[in-house]
Structure formats: structure tokens, C-alpha cells
Amino acid sequence: MYSRFHGIFSLFLISVSVLIGLLSIMSESLLMVLLYAMLILISLPTIVYSFCSKCSCRDSCSHILPGRLSKFLPPRKQGNYTPRDILGVVVPVTALLIFPQPWLWKNIPFLTIFWLLFFIALVEVNIFVCRSCSNEKCPLYPKKK
């Protein structure tokens, strides 16, 4: 239950961060807003398919929504994550972070909030969500020493 709060909270923080990126672009270019919105709409199912669809814990995931969304995508065999699976997360996340940077740099408060929220979300996931997860195949699974 405790980790579910952090799972939902981290997704909320990432969503607000991306929304701030979208708002920073909106002040200058409708075309770029539409492109970023399309990037968001393509990135989300790509990330969920690449990572969450393969997770053995998707039914009990603290993030809740990605596991549920993965059931609407083509099924995948659970097991070790491949470099291709990892790229299916890294490339879209990187694109979502990099695309709005030129506009964010023109608005330092937005830039600061964007990165602060994203960083807090990563800490939340690492400290609370990953440590409560039992997917031993996940590359982020906390290794026991």
C-alpha cells in the first residue's frame, strides 16, 4: 500500500514535468506543441510495451496504470530484458526530456521545476517503488549483497 502511493506519486510528478515542458513550448509554437504531444502519445505505449508488458509483477505494480495499460498491448513473454527492451524505454524517455529543452531554457523557473520534479520522481521510484518490487528480471531490481 505504501509503495502504491509512491508509484502513483512518481507518475504524477513525471506527468507534471512533461506538462510543464508542453506549456513552455505552447507559448511559442503550436506546431511544436503538437509534435511534442504526438511524441508523448507515441512514447507512453512504447515504454509500457517495452518494459511493463514483460514484467512479472505488472498485476501488482506500485505504478498501477502502466501494468493495466500493458494488458491492452500485444502480449509478451516474461523474462530477461534485452538491450532492445531497454532501448524501448531509454529512447522515448530521453526524447521526452530533450525535446522541450530549448523552450525551457527560455523560462528558467519552468526549467528548474521540470528537472526537479523529474529528479524527485526518479528518487521516489528508486527508493520506494523498485525496492518493493519482486521482478528479479528487471535491470533496476535491487540486487541483494
ABEGO torsion letter per residue (X at the ends): XAAAAAAAAAAAAAAAAAAAAAAAAAAABAAAAAAAAAAAAAAAAAAAAAAAAABAAAAABAAGAAAAAAAABBBBBBEBBBAAAAAAAAAAAAAAAAAAAAAAAABAAAAAAAAAAAAAAAAAAAAAAAAABABAABAABBBBX
